Amino acid sequence: MTEIKLWDGFIPSLDENAETPNCMECYLMPGETPRPAVIVYPGGAYKTRAPHEAEPIARFYNTRGFHAFVCHYRVTPNQYPAMLQDAQRAIKLVRAHAEEWHVDPDRVFTLGFSAGGHLSALTATMEDVSKIGDQYDDISVKPTGAILCYPLISLENEFGHEGCGRVLLGDRYDNEKVTYSAQNLVDENTCPCFMWQTSDDFLHPQNMFSFARALREHKVLFEMHIWPHGPHGLGLGFDREDVRAWGPLSADWIERNGKGCVAHV
């Protein structure tokens, strides 16, 4: 594993009183054959980044023959758009180094857990907010696909999580909570998605269903799985005989993507 800086010099939305990790961990596979890449955004309610949703996830995708990266995006007291700027910068860097790292630039996927799932959903739906006038400005930030693991989607309490929304948006929450609830950002340009959670997760399944419904309405392909039991924050879920299938299923989905990914509705 090696580490690189997300930003070299100017950092957009910099809060000098807040933590700025400015770091992406690179878990590269040997060989010169171009491979898909998975960029991981750990969860943590936009307050922290959970370690069990970082390196172990990257290592798993290595076992499936993919390059993997862990983006240490900014969390509170940083606020939006700092997190998305870091997330999109990671995508640009992976594509910018595609030849050197033997990455297939047309098969770059994002993956996030919980709040990191919201961030991954934003990469699937949002335009570029990470331009700073450097050599990476013209590189596409749209991933080939997004993997959303027990994702936060709505920033409102009915089915989502107001608390995370307030951490993300601060004083802007009341005016922007609808705008940045990810189901409201889906359009025909949204990339294909793979989603999963458990039925008794504290996040109501309707939270994820709202995103699936928006994808369906805009004819965006997706695959979705719901397992019966398991708490929020399972990570790889290796101690759960059923839930642990999500990792291999998502890797199979990556293999299919770009070759006629099948939507399961």
C-alpha positions in Angstrom: 0.0 0.0 0.0 1.2 3.5 -0.8 -0.3 6.9 0.0 -0.7 10.0 -2.2 -2.0 13.4 -1.5 -5.4 14.3 -2.9 -4.4 18.0 -3.2 -0.9 19.3 -3.9 -0.9 23.0 -2.8 -4.3 24.6 -3.0 -7.1 22.8 -1.2 -10.7 24.0 -2.0 -13.1 24.7 0.9 -10.2 24.6 3.3 -11.1 25.1 7.0 -7.8 25.7 8.8 -9.5 24.8 12.1 -10.6 21.4 10.9 -8.8 18.1 10.1 -7.7 17.9 6.5 -6.5 14.3 5.8 -5.5 15.1 2.2 -4.8 11.4 1.7 -5.7 8.5 -0.6 -4.4 5.0 0.1 -3.5 3.0 -3.0 -3.8 -0.8 -3.0 -2.4 -1.7 -6.5 -2.3 -5.1 -8.1 0.8 -6.3 -9.8 1.1 -6.7 -13.6 0.5 -4.5 -16.6 -3.0 -5.6 -17.7 -5.4 -2.7 -17.1 -7.9 -3.6 -14.3 -11.0 -2.1 -12.9 -10.5 0.2 -9.8 -12.7 0.6 -6.7 -12.5 3.8 -4.7 -13.7 3.3 -1.1 -15.4 5.9 1.1 -15.7 4.6 4.7 -18.8 5.5 6.7 -19.1 7.4 9.9 -22.0 9.8 9.8 -19.8 12.5 8.3 -18.1 12.7 11.7 -15.4 10.1 11.3 -14.2 7.3 8.9 -14.7 3.8 10.1 -11.4 1.7 9.8 -13.3 -1.6 9.2 -14.9 0.0 6.1 -11.5 1.1 4.7 -8.5 -1.2 4.3 -10.3 -4.5 4.7 -12.6 -3.5 1.9 -9.7 -2.5 -0.4 -8.0 -5.8 0.4 -11.1 -7.8 -0.5 -11.4 -6.2 -3.9 -7.7 -7.0 -4.4 -8.6 -10.6 -3.9 -11.0 -10.3 -6.9 -8.2 -8.8 -9.1 -9.2 -5.1 -8.8 -7.1 -2.2 -7.9 -8.5 -0.5 -4.8 -8.2 2.9 -3.2 -9.3 4.4 0.2 -10.2 8.1 0.1 -9.8 9.8 3.4 -12.3 12.5 2.7 -12.9 15.4 5.1 -15.5 15.1 7.9 -17.0 17.5 10.5 -16.3 20.4 11.3 -15.7 20.5 7.5 -19.0 20.9 5.6 -20.3 20.3 2.1 -18.8 20.6 -0.5 -15.4 19.6 1.0 -16.3 15.9 1.2 -17.5 15.7 -2.4 -14.5 17.7 -3.6 -12.2 15.1 -2.0 -14.3 12.2 -3.4 -14.2 13.6 -6.9 -10.5 14.4 -6.7 -9.9 10.8 -5.9 -11.7 9.8 -9.1 -9.7 12.2 -11.1 -6.3 11.1 -9.7 -7.1 7.4 -10.4 -7.9 8.3 -14.0 -5.0 10.6 -14.3 -2.6 7.8 -13.2 -4.4 5.1 -15.2 -1.5 4.3 -17.5 1.1 4.3 -14.7 -1.1 2.2 -12.3 -2.6 0.0 -15.1 -6.1 1.0 -14.3 -8.8 0.8 -16.9 -10.0 4.4 -16.9 -13.4 3.4 -18.2 -14.0 1.0 -15.3 -13.6 3.2 -12.2 -16.2 2.5 -9.5 -17.0 4.3 -6.2 -18.1 2.4 -3.1 -19.4 3.9 0.2 -20.8 2.8 3.5 -23.6 4.7 5.3 -22.6 8.4 5.0 -19.9 7.2 2.7 -22.7 5.6 0.7 -24.3 9.0 0.4 -21.0 10.4 -0.8 -20.8 7.6 -3.4 -24.3 8.4 -4.5 -23.3 12.0 -4.9 -20.4 10.9 -7.2 -23.0 9.0 -9.2 -25.3 12.0 -9.6 -23.5 15.3 -9.2 -21.5 17.5 -11.6 -17.9 18.4 -10.9 -17.4 20.6 -7.9 -13.7 19.9 -7.5 -12.2 22.1 -10.3 -9.4 24.3 -9.0 -7.8 25.4 -12.3 -5.1 22.7 -12.5 -4.2 19.9 -14.9 -7.0 17.6 -13.6 -9.9 20.0 -14.3 -11.0 18.3 -17.5 -10.9 14.7 -16.2 -14.3 13.2 -15.7 -15.5 12.7 -12.2 -18.4 10.4 -13.1 -17.7 6.9 -12.0 -18.5 3.9 -14.2 -20.8 2.6 -11.4 -21.4 3.2 -7.7 -21.7 0.6 -4.9 -23.9 1.8 -2.0 -23.7 -0.2 1.2 -26.4 0.5 3.8 -26.3 4.0 2.3 -27.6 7.2 3.7 -29.8 8.6 0.9 -32.3 11.1 2.4 -31.1 13.8 4.7 -34.6 14.1 6.3 -35.9 12.0 9.2 -38.9 10.3 7.7 -36.7 7.6 6.1 -33.2 9.0 6.2 -31.2 10.8 8.9 -31.5 14.4 9.8 -28.5 14.3 12.1 -26.1 13.4 9.3 -27.7 16.1 7.1 -27.1 18.7 9.8 -23.5 17.6 10.1 -23.0 17.8 6.4 -24.7 21.1 5.7 -24.6 23.0 9.1 -26.6 26.2 9.1 -27.7 25.5 5.5 -29.6 22.3 6.4 -33.1 23.7 6.4 -32.6 25.3 2.9 -30.6 22.5 1.3 -31.7 19.2 2.9 -34.0 18.4 -0.1 -31.4 19.4 -2.6 -28.7 17.1 -1.3 -31.0 14.1 -0.5 -29.5 11.8 -3.2 -32.8 10.5 -4.6 -33.5 14.1 -5.8 -30.3 14.3 -7.7 -30.9 11.3 -10.0 -31.2 11.9 -13.7 -30.6 10.1 -17.0 -26.8 10.7 -16.6 -26.6 8.9 -13.3 -24.3 5.9 -13.5 -25.4 2.3 -12.8 -25.6 1.4 -9.1 -25.4 -1.7 -6.8 -27.1 -1.3 -3.4 -27.6 -3.4 -0.3 -28.7 -3.3 3.3 -30.5 -5.4 5.9 -34.3 -5.2 6.5 -33.8 -4.4 10.2 -31.1 -1.8 9.7 -32.0 1.4 11.7 -32.2 3.1 8.3 -35.7 2.2 7.0 -35.5 0.3 3.7 -37.6 3.1 2.2 -34.5 5.2 2.4 -32.7 3.0 -0.2 -36.0 2.3 -2.1 -36.3 6.1 -2.8 -33.0 6.0 -4.6 -34.0 2.8 -6.5 -37.3 4.4 -7.5 -35.5 7.4 -8.9 -33.1 5.2 -10.8 -36.0 3.3 -12.3 -37.8 6.4 -13.3 -34.8 7.6 -15.2 -34.1 4.2 -16.7 -30.7 3.8 -14.9 -29.7 0.2 -14.4 -29.3 -1.0 -10.8 -29.0 -4.1 -8.7 -30.4 -4.2 -5.2 -30.2 -6.8 -2.3 -31.8 -6.8 1.1 -30.9 -9.4 3.7 -33.2 -10.1 6.7 -31.0 -9.4 9.7 -28.0 -7.5 10.7 -27.2 -4.1 12.4 -26.0 -1.0 10.6 -22.3 -0.9 10.0 -21.6 -4.5 9.0 -18.7 -3.8 6.7 -17.7 -7.0 4.9 -20.2 -8.9 7.1 -18.0 -12.0 7.2 -19.6 -13.2 10.4 -23.0 -13.4 8.7 -23.5 -16.3 6.4 -26.0 -14.5 4.2 -24.9 -10.9 4.3 -21.3 -11.7 3.5 -22.4 -12.6 0.0 -22.7 -8.9 -0.9 -18.9 -8.5 -1.5 -18.7 -11.3 -4.1 -22.0 -10.2 -5.7 -20.7 -6.7 -6.1 -17.5 -7.9 -7.6 -19.5 -10.0 -10.1 -21.5 -6.9 -10.9 -18.3 -4.9 -11.5 -17.1 -7.7 -13.9 -20.4 -7.4 -15.8 -20.5 -3.6 -15.9 -19.8 -2.3 -19.3 -20.7 -5.7 -20.7 -24.4 -5.4 -20.3 -25.1 -5.0 -16.6 -28.4 -6.6 -15.7 -30.9 -4.6 -13.6 -32.8 -6.4 -10.8 -35.9 -4.5 -9.8 
